[in-house]
Amino acid sequence: MAISELGDRAALTLTGDVPSAVDALLKIAGHDVPASDSGRLRAILENREAWALVRFAIDDAHFEARTQAGVDP
């Protein structure tokens, strides 16, 4: 699980595309990606990997990693 989480974080750090990353994780887990915000939030909260990625996306470590990678000057 840790290797998967590291890969998720590395991909997000380099792309910066949270919605696409979350959509991909939900689809891999077999979820239909809901169109409504409330449905999307519910699906994210039900999926451990998607929820962990959202938490990382708003964490200072994510922004620092993007700066160090040179994708967010």
Sequence and secondary structure as in RCSB ss.txt:
>XXXX:A:sequence
MAISELGDRAALTLTGDVPSAVDALLKIAGHDVPASDSGRLRAILENREAWALVRFAIDDAHFEARTQAGVDP
>XXXX:A:secstr
 HHHHHHHHHHHHHH  HHHHHHHHHHHTT    SSHHHHHHHHHH HHHHHHHHHHTSHHHHHHHHHHTS  
